[in-house]
């Protein structure tokens, strides 16, 4: 039987600004085979990315954003979620999302693993979503055109 241990070095994470924690799986025979870095999810950064990457072109949060794709309001989602389930749903819809991105934005949106984990954190954080307003979205759009 395989078990998964998550080792979080709070002092190192806090002092070094590390954005991931280390996870390792051990088999009963002591062989260490699973080597994962689990991202530390940041809803504030996720909100910024949701706006700047163009997700709000098609999706809305609290009635702010597009109407071409499903709204992503945290208060309408399950209380607890597995972030990999969210990624799996995105994968399922990938062909449609890519076509819409190319149509609306002229290109496919690309994410790093950290970016996607932060966006997922935002999409499941009621309190952070309350800060997502038309004014916020416009300020991010203004930063994109200014800089």
N, C-alpha and C positions, 0 to 999 in steps of 0.2 A: 504494500500500500504506500502511496506517495503522499507526503504531507507538504504543505507550503508554509514556510516561515517568512515573516516580514520583519526585517530589522530596520528600525528607524533610529538613526543617530541624531537625536534632537539637538544636541549641542552643535554638531557639525552642520546640520541642516539650518539651524538658526543663525550661525555665525558665517557660514560660507555662502548662503543664498542658494543652496542646492535645490534644484527643482524636481528631484525624484528621490524615491526611497528604494532600497535594494531588497529584492525578494529572492529567495532561493528554495528550491524543492529538494528534499532528501528522500531517497528510497530507503526501504527497511534495511538494505545491506550497507547503508551509509554513503552510497554514491551520490554526490551532489550533481544534479543534471540541469535543473531549471535555473536559469540566470536571467532575471527580469529586473528592469528598472521601472518602478511604478511612479508615474508623474504625480507631483503634488498639484492638485487642481486649484485654480485661482479664478473665482467667479468675476471679480473686478476686471482682470485682464481678459477674461472670456467675453465680457460685455463689449470691451473695446474692440476685440477681434471680430465679434459678431457684426458690429457696425462697419469696421474698416475693410473687412474682407468682402463685404457685399451680401452677406446672408440676409440682411433686412430688405434687400431688393425684392425677394420673393416671400420670405417668412416674416411674420409679425410676432411681437411680444407685447402683451398688454395693449393690443390694438395699434401699435406703432410699427410701421414697416409695410411690407408688401402683402398682397392678397392672392398671389398666384400659387402659393404652396400652403401647407398646413400651418396654423398658428402654433407657436411653441411656448405656451404659457405654463410656467412651473406649477401653478395652482391647479391646473387641469391634468397633471401627470400623477403617476403613482408617487406615494410619499417617499419611498425608497427605490433606488434603481441601481442596476449594474451598468457602469459606463460602457462596457463592451456590448451590452444589448442595444444601447443608443447607436454605437458605431455600426452594429449589424443592421439596424434599420436604415441607416444612411447608405450602407453598401447595397441593400436591397433596392433602394431608390436611385442609386448612382447614375444609371443611364439617363433617367429623366432629369435629374439635377444637373448633370453635365450639359445636356442639350439646352436647358433653360439658362444656365450660366453663360454658355457661348452665345446664346441669342440675346440675353439682356446685358451682359458685361463684356462680350467680345472674346472671352476666354474662360477656360475652366479655372475654378478657384482651387488652389493647392494649399494644403495644411501640413504642418509638421505634427508629430505626435503630441508635443507639448501644447501647440495651438489648439488642436482638436480637444484635448483634455480640458483646457481652460474654457472653451466654448461650451462643452458639455456641462461643466460646473455652473456656468451662467444659466444655461437652459433649465437647470434644476434648482435654482436658488430664488425663491419668492422675493426675499428682501432686496437682492441685487436687481431683480427685474423691475422693481418699483422705481429705480433710478433711470431706467431706459425710457426716455421721453423723446418727443419730436425734437425738442431743443438739443438734447444730447446727440441725437442722430445727425442733426444739422451741423453741430459743432465738429463732429468727426469728419463729416463730408467737407467742411471748410478747411480743416487741417490737411486733408488729402489734396485739395486744389491749391492750397498755399505752399505746400512744401514738397 
